[in-house]
Structures are given as structure tokens and as C-alpha cells.
Amino acid sequence: MSSNDPSAAQVTGQQSAPSSTVPHTPGLPGYAATTTPTNNLAVVSFVAGLASFFAHVIPVVGGFTVAVVAIITGFIARGQIKRSGEQGMWMANAGIIIGFLHFALAFVLAMLFLFLIFVVGVTIFSISAHGGGGTPTPVPSA
């Protein structure tokens, strides 16, 4: 093929090499490339902690089981991260904290529910013990 051959003509946009070069900047300020991988159990802990609030719709498993998974995998991930130097300590900590917050919130809601049942029970007992609790109506004379 010679340079005069019409079949060798280049069409715009079909160059074999780029017409310009982009400068490569390996060290951008404020950017640090991480080469260490993220611990998988830390990710599991974080996702399970977030999902525990929505998992109450799953029969049998429920949100409490998923919160326990978040807590256990979070502690295991923390140990692995300390030994291996992997990334993801914040995810493991967040999974543990969210799991414990789930249990704390459930405890507070259960205590509130029991308190409301107690108040309603006392009120109903008080009303029934005092004969209905309403204002007495005058008895018509015969």
C-alpha cells in the first residue's frame, strides 16, 4: 500500500494513535491511593447494622437476629483488621454501634409499651372500682 492509495486514507475519528497526549500526574495533592483491601466482615457488619432496622418484616429471622450478626461480625472484623492492617475499621465500629443501638431502642420501646399497658390497666381498674367513674345521675323519685 502506498501513500497515494485511496483505501489507505484516514477518516476523521479513526486515527490509530491519539493526536494529543494527556499529562500524567501521579501525586495529586490531597489524594492518597489505598492499596490495602477493605475487610469483608467489616462491610457485612455495617450493612447488617443498617439492614437490621428494616429486617423486622422477615418472618422468623427478624431485625434482632440481623443486629446480632452486625455486632458479632463487627468484633471479628476489628480483630482481623488489627492483625492484617486492612481497611474498614470505621465500618466494623459503625456496625457494632448500630447493632447495640438497635437493641437499646427496642428495649426503650418495650419499656414504653409495658408502661402504657400498666397505665391503661390502672385506669380501667380505677374506673371499674368506683362504679363507672362518671358523675352520678339523680335517681328519680317515684
N, C-alpha and C positions, 0 to 999 in steps of 0.2 A: 504494500500500500504506500503510495507516495503522498506527499503533502498536497498534490493537486487533485487527488481522488475525491469526488464529491461524497462518497459514502463515509469518508473519514471526517467529515465536517462535524464540529461540536454544536450541539443545540444548547441554548441558554438554560442553565439549571442542571445540566448533565456533565459538569466538569468532573474529571477523575480525581482532582485534588482541590482542596479549598483555596479560594482566591485570596483569603486573608487569614491571618493567624490570631488567635486569642491568647493574650499573655497569661501564663500560669502563675498564680500567686499562692504558694504553698502555705504561708503563715499569715492568714488574715488576723488582724487584731481582734481579740475577744472570742476567737473560735479555737476550740481545742478538740481535735479528733479523738474519740474514745475508741480504743481498740479492744478493751475488755468487754466480754459479753454481759448481758443482763441475766441475773439468776431467774430461772423459770418458776421456781416456787414463790419468789417474791411477786412475780406477776400474778400467779394463781391466788396468792393471799390478797392482793389488792383488789382483783376482780371479784373474788368471792366475798370480800367485805362489802363492796358496793352492791353486789347482787343479793346479799342476804336480806336486804330490806324489801326486795321485790319477790323473793323466793317463797313467801308465805302462801302464795297461790298454788304451789306444788303440793299435791297430797303426799302424806307420809314424810317426805323429806323436810319441807318447810324451811323457814328462814333461820331457825335456831341451829339446825344442822349445818347450813352453809356458813353461818357465823363461826361455828366451832372449826370448820375447815379453814376459814380465814385465819383464825388465831393459831392453830397448830402449824399450818404451812408457813405462817409468818415467823414463828420461832425457829422452825427448821431452816428456813431461808436465811435468817440472821446468822445462824451458826455456820452455814455453808459460805456465806459472803465473807465472814471473818476469816475463814480458813483459806478461801480461794482468791479473795480480792476482787470478786465480780462486782458489777454494778447492781443497783436495785435496793439498797438498804432503806431508802425512803419508802419504797413500795411495801416492803416487808413490815416496816413500822406502821405505815398507814393501815395495812390490812389488820394488824393486831389491834390498833386503836379503834378502828371502825367496828371490828368484831366485839370488843368489850363494850363499846358504846351501844351496840345493838342490844346486848344483854341488860345494860343499865336502863335503857329506855323501856325495854319490855318489863323490867322489874317495877319501874315507876308507874307504868300504865296498869300493871296488875294490882299494885297497891291502891291506885286511884279507883280502879274498878271495885275492889273489895270495900273501900271506904264508902263509895256510893251505895253499894248494896247494904252496908251497915246503916247508913243514914236513912235510906228508904225503909229498911226493916224497923228501925226505931220509930220512924214517923207513923208507919202503918200500925204498929203495936200501940203507940200512944193514942192514935185516933180510935182504935177499937176498944181500948181500955176505958176511955172516957165516954163511951156511948155514942160514937159517931163524930164527936168533936164539933158539931155545928151549934148554932145558938138554939136554945130550947124554944119550942113553939108553945104558945099558951094552949092549955087543954080547955076545950070548950065546955062550958057548964051545961048540964042537961036540963 
